[in-house]
């Protein structure tokens, strides 16, 4: 059977211009939006493992944790209210992503970044000053609005600013910022947990204001993308911006392609209706299934609850926080692998290798916990056992960090035509957020009831998504965004959905790869 690969022969256009320092700086500033998401992912799990935080807001969980002799290890932190503190942010992000789609399309990419940064700043202040659960949840909801806007606009911004040949590396700057945010959060938690008086959790939550300020201030100095400027009807301004970011006045060919795509997009008055048409079936599928699968790798339960998880399986309080720091370091380093390889080797090979590695690691962690804790959740880990579990989790995190982590944001952001790009990215973000919410909300209960089987549950999804990538996801490396329809037309399955008139430069030969 034909695989999902596509060989483009003479296909992708090589526009004039290169990677300018202007593009690098603007993409670096924009990618700071990832710090918002990353810091939150890392901070919540550490805070919910701090004794004083549990005493103040979740006393039942704290008492259950102390009751070591009568409570299954798997169920120590099983509390719907506790998980709501973590997961409520993603419910707000889900709703915000739809508003962000409209703002991004009508007012430009910059405006969405500004709104996201301000919302996150307000949420950080409320959380740091919280005196009851209501304030905690309200603060988390405001953080969610910021995350929804940032995750909607930043991947699109990066994809539109970057030349095709380095689009993957620059777009992964967003994921790189996420991983750095997670690591910083883990280090902050490790430090604030040592503060005497038990108010360290306030520092952890309030410091979320730092990435919010960076993004908000940075957004005032960022230019808008040529695509966005064209979308709002400013042709001359768009061409000048394209010349500036490419570092050459000779941008006529690329600008013509952008202009043609923009004119076609203007004929679409209802992008949400349009994306449901058959010709956009491949893009709709990628913007729905890739973020869905990304969450069912199980990665965010590791990032949300790493300290809680390590505490559950027998690590001490300080050791659990340090283990989370170690996984954070691995996350950052492994993301660098993706930055330097995604435009050299392509997206598919990273997806496939990462899937296989994650599957193996999750199965081995499940087997270890089954042998040591069994169904009753009673047992202990030797130092060797604990180190081996930590190694497996680090190997799992590394595999995600160079595959489904960055590519789960990159591929959906680069495959959509301009006329459906805002809608496609909104679907991508909202799907990601709703399943982040679902997984985050039910994880501790699933750990209590599925026990070690939870790792086999996620391993099963990893197996399914790896098969999906092999057959259904084409290679997008070096394909300009405005020429993506040529790639879809060449695919063994998706080609039947793409009409001939939708293909730009169809005279170039494109052949499906039938050897995969």
N, C-alpha and C positions, 0 to 999 in steps of 0.2 A: 504494500500500500504506500502511496505517496506520503512523504512526511511534510512537515510544515515549512521547510526551508525554501528560500527563493533566491535564485541567482539573477542578478541584474547585470546584463551585459551591455556596456556602453550606456548604462542607464542614468545613474545619478549625475546631475549636472555639476560641473566644477565652476562655481561662480568666482569672480575675481574678488580680491581682498583676502584678509587673513584674520588672525586673532589679535585684536588690538588691546593695548593696556586699558583702554576705556571700557571695552567689553568685560575684561577680567575684573575690573574694579566694580562695575555695576552689578555683575553676576555675584560677586562676593558679598556685596551689601544686601542684595535681594535674598541670597541664600540664608541670611541671618534669620529669616522667617522660620527656618528649620530649628533654630535654637529655641523658639517658643515651644514647639511641639516636643522636641527632645528633652528640654528641661522638665517639662511636665511629666513626660513618660517616666523619667528617672526619679523625680522627687516624691511622687505619691506613694510608691512602694516603701521607700525608706521611712517616710513620716509615719505610715500606718504600722510600722514595726517598732516605733518608739514607745516605751512604756508610758511616759507622761501624756503623750497625745492620746493613747488609748484610755488612760485613766480619766482624762478630761472630757472626752467625747464618746467613747465606746467602752464603758466600764464592764459590761457583760463579757465582751471579748477579752478584756484584760484578766478578769477573774477566770475565764475558761482557760486562758493560756497558763495561768499559775497552777491550775488543777491537773498537774502532770500525771498523777496516778490513775485518773479515771476518765481521761479523754483520749480518743484516738488521735495520733499525730496528724492524720490527714484532716481532722476537723477543728483544729485549734482556732482557726481564724474565720470559720464559717459564719458570716453575718451579712445579710442583704443590705443593711444600713451602711456597713463599712465599705462594701463594694460600690454602693451608690455614690459615696464620696469620691471614689476614683472614676467611675464610669459616667457620672452625670455630665462631665465635661464633653464627652463625645456625642451625647444626645444633643446638646446645644450646638456643637460643631456641625452636626447633621443638618439642623434647621438653618444655621447661618450660611452654609455652603450654597443654598439656593438663592438667598439674598445676595451673596457674594458674586454669583454668576451674573446677575443683572447689573450690579455695580461695575464689575469688571468689563462688561460689554459696553455699557452706556457712558461710563465716566473714566475708563482707562484702568490699567493695571496698578498704577501708583496709588490711586484712591483706595483700592481694596487693601493694599499694604498698610496705609495710614489707619484705616478703620480697624484692621486687625490688631495693630500694635497698641492703639489706644484702649481697645476692649480688654486686651490681655493685661495691660497696666492696671486698669481698674480692678480686675479680678484678683491680681496679685496683692493689691493693697487691702482688699476686703478679707482675703484669706489670712494674711499676716496678722490682721487685727481681730480675727474671729473669736467670739466668746461663746458661741453655741453652734449647733449643727446647722441651723438655718443659714447663718452667715457663711459657714463653710460651703454649703451647697450653692448659695447665690454667687459666691466668689468663683466656684468651679464653673458655673454656667457662663459667667462673663469670660473666663479663660477659654471656654469652649467656643464662644463667638469669635475670639481672636484666632484660635486654631483653625476654625472653619474658613475664615477669610484668608489666612496665610496659606493654608494647604490648597485652597482653590487657585490662588493667583501666582504663587511663586514658581511652581513647576512650569506653568504656561509662559511666564515671563522669561525664565531661563531658556526654554526651548525656542522662543521667538528671537531672543537676542543672539544666541550662539550660532556660529557657522555650522553647517551640517557635519563637517568632518570632526568637530570636537563637541558636538551637542551633547553626547552622552556624558563626557567627563564634566562639562560645566553644569549640566542638569543634576548630576550626582552630587554637586556641591550642596544641594538642598539636603540630601540624605546625609552627607558628611556633617553638615551643621546639626542635624538631628542627633547623630551619634555623639558629637562633641557635647551637645546639650545634655544628653543622658549621662555621659561621663562626669561632667561638671556637677550635675545633680547628685550623683553617687558620692563624689568627693565632699560636696557640701553636707550631705546627710551624715557621712562618716565623721566630719568635724563637729557639726552641731549636736550630734548625739552625746558628745563629751561635755557639753556645756552644763555646768552645775545649775540647779534650780529648775530644770526641766522645761525651759522655754526655747530650747534649740529648734523645735519644730516650727516656731513662728519665723525664725530667721530663714529656714529652708523654704517656706512658702512665700515669704515676702521677697526673697531674692529673685523670684520670677519676674520682678519688675525690671531687672537689668536687661534681659534679652528683649523685653517689650520696648524699653526706651531706645535700644539700639535699632530696632526695626522701625519704630516711629520716626525717629530723627533721620535715619537713613533714607526713608521713603520720600522725604521732602527734597532730597538732592538727586534722586534717581530720575533719569529720563524715561519717557514711556517708549514702548517698542514701536518700530515702524508699522507692524501689523495693526496695533491698537490705534495708532494715529490715522492710518488709512481707513480703518473701520469707522472712524468718526468723521471722515470726509476731508481731512487736511492733506492733500496730495503732495504739495511742495514741501511741507514740513516733514512728511514721512520720508521723502527721498533724501532730504538733507540728513535726517537721522540715520538712515541706512548707510549713507556715505561716511558718516562719522564713526559708526560702529564697525564698519568694514575697513576703514582706513584707506579708502580709494574713491576717487570720483567716478570710476568706471563700474557702476552698479546697475546699468540699464537692464541687463538680462534678468537679474534677480528681482529688480524692482518691478519689471513687467509681469513676472510670475506672481509677485505679491499683489500687484494691482488687479490682475485678472481674477485671482482668488477672492480679493476683496469685493470686486464688482459682482461676482457670483454669489458671495455671501449676502450682499445687500438685497438680492432677490428673495432671500429667505426671511420672511417676517415673523415666523414662529419656529425658532430653532428647536424648541422642545418637541414640537410635532414632527419637524423635519428629521430629527435623529432617529425617529421610529420607522422611517421609510426603509424599504428593503436595501437600497443602495448603501445605507450606512449600517447595515447589520454587523459587519466586521468590527467597526469602531464601537458600536453599542455593546457588543459582546466583550471586547477587551476592557472597556471602561466599567463593566459590571463584574465580570468574572475575575479579572486580575486583582482588584482590591479585595474582593471576597476571599479569594485563595490566600492573599497575603496575610489576612487576619487569621485564617485557619491553619497557617503554619504553626500557630501557637506562640509566636514570638512576643506578642505584647503581654502575655501572662508572665513571661520571664522578665520583661522590662518593667511592667507594673509592680510585680510582686516578688522580684528577685530576693530581697531581704526576707520577706515573709516565707517564701518557698524554702530558702536555705535554713531558716529558723525551724520550719516544719520538719525538715529531715534531719535535724539534730545539731545544726551549727549553733554556736552561742550568738548572743546579740551583736557583739562587736565583729565576730567572725563572719556573720551573715552580711553585715554592711560592707566589710572588706571584700568578700566574695563578689558582691554586686559591683564594687569598683573594678575588680579584675575583669569581670565580663564586660564592663564598660570600656576598658582599655582595648580588649580584644575586638569589640564592636568598631571602634575608631580605626584601628590598624587594618582590619579586614575590609572596611569600606574603602580604604586607600587602594586596595587590590583592584576593586571595581573601577575606581577613577582611572587607573592607568591601563586597564585591560578592556574596558567596555567598547571603546572605539577601535581597538586593535583586533580583538578576537570576536566581538559581537555580543549581542544580548542572549541569544539562544544557548550558547555553550555555558554561560554563567548560570542561567536559569536551571539547566539540566544538571550540571555538576552540583550546584547548591542543593537541589532537591534530593539527589541521591545521598549526599552527606548528612542532610538534616534527618532524612528517614532513618539512616543507620544509628545516628546519635540518640534520637528519641526512643527507638526500640531498645537500645542498650540501657538508657536511663530507666525505662519501664521495667526491664528485667532486674536491674539492680535493686530498685525499690520493692519489687515483688519478693525477691529473695531475702531482703533485710527487714521489711516491715510487714509483709504478707497482707492479708485482707483485714486484719484487726488493727493495723497501724501501730503495732507495738514492736519496738526493737531499737537498736542503736547502730550507728555507723562507726567503724573503726577509722583511724586517721587515714589509712590507705583508701578505704571505701569512700570517705568524704572527698578526698583529693581526686579520686577517679570520677566521681559524679560531677565535681566542679570542672574537670577536664572535658567531660562529655558535653556539658552545658556550654562551655567556652567554644568547643568545636562546632556545636550547633549554631551558636550565635555568629561565629565567623562565617559559616556557610550562608546564613541568612544575610549577613552584612555585605557580601559581595554578589548576592543574587537577588532574591525576592525583596530585600529591603530597598535598595536604590531603584531597581528595575520596575518594581511595583508602582513607583511614581513616574519614572521616566517614560516607559512604553505608552501608557494611556495618554500622557501629555503630548506625545509627538505623533500619534497616529491619526488625530482628528483634523479634518479640513476646517478652514477658518470659519465657515458658516455654521458649524456645529461645535466649535472648539470650547466655547464657554459652557454650553450645555453638557458636552462630553466630560469636561473636567469637573463640573458640578456633580454629575452622576458618579464619577470616580471618587471624589472626596466624600460624598454622602454615603455611598456604599461602604467605603472604608470606615467611616465614622460609625455607621449603624452597627456594623459587625464588630468594631472595636468596643462599642458599648455593650453589645450582647455578650461577647467573650469575656470582657472585663467584669460584667455584672454576675455572670454565672460561674466564673472560674473557681472561686473558693468553695462553692457548693458542689461543683463537679469534682473537685479534688477530694471533698469529703465523701462523696458517693461513688465515684468511679475509682478512687484510690490510684494505684499505680497504672490502672487501665487508661487513665487520662492521657498518658504519653503515647499509648498505642492509638488512641482516638485521633490525636493530631497527626501521628505518623501516617494513618490511613489517608487523611486529606492530602498530605504531602505527596503520597504516591499518585493520587488522582491528578493533582495539579501538574506533576511532572509529565505524565502521559499527555495531558492537555497541551502543554507547551510543545512537546515533541511533534504533535500532529497539527496543531491549530495556530501557533504563533509564528509568523514569518520573521525573518531577520530585517531589522530596520537600520542597521549600521550604515552610515554614509548616505542615507536616502534623505534629500531635502524634504522638509515638512510639506511643502506645496506639491510634491510629487508622490506622496504616499499612495494615491490611488493606483499608480502603476504597479506598486508592490502587491496591493490587494488583488489586482486583476491577474497577476501572475500566479497567485496561490492556487493549489490544487482544489481547495474547497471554497474559499471565499470569492474566487474569481467570478463565479456565476452571478454574484450579487452586484457587480460593478459594471455599469453600462459603458460602452466604448467611448461615448462623448465625455465621460468623467475623467478620462486618462489624459494628463498633460504630457506632451512629447511622446505619444504612443508609437511613433516611428522607430524609437529605440527598441532593440530586441530584448525582451524579458522572458525568461524561461523558468517554469517551475522546476524545483530540484526534486527529482523523483528517486534519489538515491538514499534519502534519509529514512 
